[in-house]
Amino acid sequence: MQYLDVRNKAEWKATGVAEGAILIPLPELPKRVSELKGQKNYVVSCRSGMRARVAASILAQQGL
């Protein structure tokens, strides 16, 4: 299992990041999804859950 944080960089700096998490802001995810191809199971997080839900949908469309 791999953690994916889709918050923006200002949020990462303000609140910190889970150790070992991959950091990809949601607007960059469609262009950077190829970086995630080696793993199948992700825990996606953001501040409120809305961006994580969108990110999970993008990952599912890519077979992740």
C-alpha positions in Angstrom: 0.0 0.0 0.0 1.3 3.5 -0.9 0.1 6.9 0.3 -0.6 9.6 -2.3 -1.1 13.1 -1.1 -2.9 15.3 -3.7 -2.9 18.6 -1.7 -1.0 21.6 -3.1 2.5 22.5 -2.1 1.5 25.3 0.2 -0.7 22.8 2.2 2.2 20.4 2.4 4.5 23.1 3.8 1.8 24.4 6.3 0.8 21.0 7.7 3.5 18.5 6.9 3.3 15.3 5.0 3.0 11.6 6.0 6.3 9.8 5.9 6.8 8.0 2.7 3.9 9.6 0.9 4.1 10.4 -2.8 3.2 14.1 -3.3 1.4 15.0 -6.5 -1.0 18.0 -6.5 -4.4 17.0 -8.0 -4.0 19.4 -11.1 -0.7 17.6 -12.0 -2.0 14.0 -11.5 -3.4 13.4 -15.0 0.0 14.3 -16.5 2.0 12.4 -13.8 -0.1 9.2 -13.3 2.6 7.3 -15.2 4.8 7.8 -12.1 2.4 5.6 -10.2 2.2 2.6 -12.5 4.4 0.3 -10.3 1.9 0.1 -7.5 -1.7 -1.1 -7.4 -3.0 -0.1 -4.0 -3.1 3.6 -3.0 -4.5 5.5 0.0 -5.3 9.0 -1.4 -5.5 12.0 0.9 -6.2 15.7 0.8 -7.5 18.2 3.3 -11.2 17.5 3.1 -11.6 14.4 0.9 -13.0 16.0 -2.3 -9.7 16.1 -4.2 -8.9 12.6 -2.9 -12.2 11.4 -4.4 -11.4 13.0 -7.8 -7.8 11.6 -7.6 -9.1 8.1 -6.8 -11.4 8.3 -9.9 -8.4 9.2 -12.1 -6.4 6.3 -10.7 -9.3 3.9 -11.3 -9.6 5.0 -14.9 -5.9 4.2 -15.3 -6.3 0.7 -13.8 -4.7 1.6 -10.4 
